[in-house]
Amino acid sequence: MNVKLGAPYETIIKRIIEKGYAGNQSEVIRQALLAYERLLEEEEVMLVNKGIELEMQEIKEGKMRTKSLRSIKKKYNL
């Protein structure tokens, strides 16, 4: 795969290689993609946690009703 990144990004890649963080351009791109993937995963976890936090707040404020596990099992014959 050949990709044209443009001068600003090529400069960044050269600087990363010169500092010894990667051995070549491909390694820089691979590391950047892995870092981006980790960032996305962390963001997904953060969003799920925020959703849980909001729902727990609604439960505490009485805006959302809950049911016991026993009642749910009974309802679905589990």
N, C-alpha and C positions, 0 to 999 in steps of 0.2 A: 504494500500500500504506500503510495506516495502522497504526501500532504504538503501543501504550501501554507505556511503559517504567517508569513509576513515578517518584516524586519524586526519589529519590537519583540515578537515571541522568539525569533531566532537568537536575538541578543540575550534574552533570558536563559535560553537553553545553553548557549555558549558559556554564560556566567556560571551556571550550575555545574557544568562539566569542568570548568577551570577550578572551581572550588572543591572538586573531588566528590561531589554528592552522587555523581553518576559517571559511567565510563563512556557513554556515547549518547547520541540523540534518541535512539530507540529506547534506551533505558530511562531517560528523562521522561519520555512520553508515557511509558508503562507505569512508572512511579506516580506520575501526575494522575493518571486514570484510576489507579488503585486508591490514591488519596481522595479523589473525587467520589469514588464509590463509597468509601468509609464515611465521608461527609454526608452523603445522601442517606445512608443507613442510620447515622446518628440523628439526622433531622427527622426521619420517620419515627424513631423511638421517642424523640422529644414531642412530636405531635400526638402520638398515642398517649403518652403520659399526661399531656395537657388535657386531652379529651377525658381521660379518667379523672383527673383533678376537677374538671368542670362538672362532671356527672356526680362525683362524690359531694361536691358543694351543693348541688341541687337536692340530693338525698338529705343532706344535713338540714337544709332550709325547708324541707317538706314539700318541695316542688315535684319530686319524683317518688313514686311508691315502689317499694321492693316486695319481693315474695321470698319465703324461705325455700331452701333447697328441698325440704320435705314436701312442701305443697306442690312444687313443680314436678317432683318424681311421682307423686300421687296422681297428678293431672294426666301425666303421660304414661302411667302404668310402668314405671321403671323400678 
